[in-house]
Amino acid sequence: MPTVRLNREDCIGCSACAGICPSFWAMNNEDNKTDLKGAEKAQDGWFELEVEERDLECNRQAEDVCPVDVIKVIQ
């Protein structure tokens, strides 16, 4: 199953991902960084979420618009 990963620590909070793919991405008002909805923190500190094939396009667009390259889509 495809996986979306987020290096939240290095997020700059530009909100481009949330704007392009709001069903998976949301800005956190407490620290102004993005959250990957439903993700769990992995041992390496990144957040991970398994997604369906139908959700890849939206998340790839979020990956593409991120100016600091903290989103990875792994198929």
C-alpha positions in Angstrom: 0.0 0.0 0.0 1.3 3.5 -0.8 2.6 5.6 2.1 2.8 9.3 2.6 5.5 10.6 4.9 5.9 14.0 6.6 9.0 15.5 8.2 7.0 17.8 10.4 10.0 19.1 12.3 11.3 20.8 9.2 7.9 22.1 8.0 7.8 25.9 7.6 4.0 26.2 7.7 3.5 27.6 4.2 0.1 25.7 4.0 0.5 24.9 0.3 -0.2 21.2 1.0 -3.3 21.9 3.0 -4.5 24.2 0.2 -4.1 21.7 -2.5 -5.1 18.5 -0.6 -7.2 19.4 2.4 -8.6 15.9 2.8 -5.2 14.8 4.1 -3.4 18.0 5.2 -4.4 20.6 7.7 -2.6 23.5 9.4 -2.1 23.2 13.2 -3.0 26.4 14.9 -0.8 25.7 17.9 2.6 25.7 16.1 1.6 26.8 12.5 2.9 23.6 11.0 1.0 21.1 8.9 -0.5 17.9 10.1 -0.9 14.8 8.0 -4.4 13.7 9.1 -4.4 10.2 10.7 -0.7 9.8 10.5 1.4 8.1 13.2 4.9 9.0 14.2 7.6 6.5 13.0 10.8 5.6 14.8 12.8 8.0 12.6 10.6 11.0 13.7 8.7 11.3 10.4 4.9 10.9 10.4 3.5 8.1 8.1 0.1 7.3 6.7 -0.9 4.5 4.3 -3.2 5.7 1.6 -5.3 4.1 -1.1 -4.2 4.3 -4.8 -7.0 6.7 -5.5 -5.5 9.2 -3.0 -2.0 9.3 -4.5 -2.6 12.1 -7.0 -3.7 14.6 -4.3 -0.8 13.7 -2.1 1.7 13.8 -5.0 0.5 17.4 -5.7 1.1 18.2 -2.0 4.6 16.8 -2.3 5.2 18.8 -5.4 4.1 22.1 -4.0 6.1 21.8 -0.7 8.9 24.4 -0.9 11.1 22.6 1.7 10.6 19.0 0.5 9.2 17.6 3.8 6.6 15.4 2.1 7.4 12.1 0.5 5.0 9.8 -1.3 6.3 6.2 -1.5 4.6 3.8 -3.8 
